[in-house]
Amino acid sequence: MHARSGTLYPRSDRFDHVLQLMRDSVAPAAQQEPGFSGMLIMNNRQAGRVMGITLWESEADMLASAKGEYLQEQVSRVIPYLRRPPEFEDYEIEVL
C-alpha cells in the first residue's frame, strides 16, 4: 500500500473554505480514482495548515492519480485560497 500527503497553507480568512473544499470536492473525487483506498483530512489552525493523506492499493495507482486530471483539477480548486503552493510527498506504507 502507498500514500500521498498533501500539505496546504490556507489564507487565514479562507481556512474553513479550504476545509469545505477538501470535504465536498477533493475527497469525493479521490474516491473515483482507480486503486483509491481511503483518505484522511487533518488541520492545525494554529500552524495554518491542512493536510490530506490519500491511501492507494499500489504505487502504480498512486502515480497514475498524479499524472491524470484528478490531482491537477483538485489543486486548481484550492490554490486561489492558499498563501503558498501545496507540497506533496509520496510514501510506501510499512504498517497500517
C-alpha positions, 0 to 999 in steps of 0.5 A, a space after each residue: 500500500 502507498 500514500 500521498 500527503 498533501 500539505 496546504 497553507 490556507 489564507 487565514 480568512 479562507 481556512 474553513 473554505 479550504 476545509 469545505 473544499 477538501 470535504 465536498 470536492 477533493 475527497 469525493 473525487 479521490 474516491 473515483 480514482 482507480 486503486 483509491 483506498 481511503 483518505 484522511 483530512 487533518 488541520 492545525 489552525 494554529 500552524 495554518 495548515 491542512 493536510 490530506 493523506 490519500 491511501 492507494 492499493 499500489 504505487 502504480 495507482 498512486 502515480 497514475 492519480 498524479 499524472 491524470 486530471 484528478 490531482 491537477 483539477 483538485 489543486 486548481 480548486 484550492 490554490 486561489 485560497 492558499 498563501 503558498 503552493 501545496 507540497 506533496 510527498 509520496 510514501 510506501 506504507 510499512 504498517 497500517 
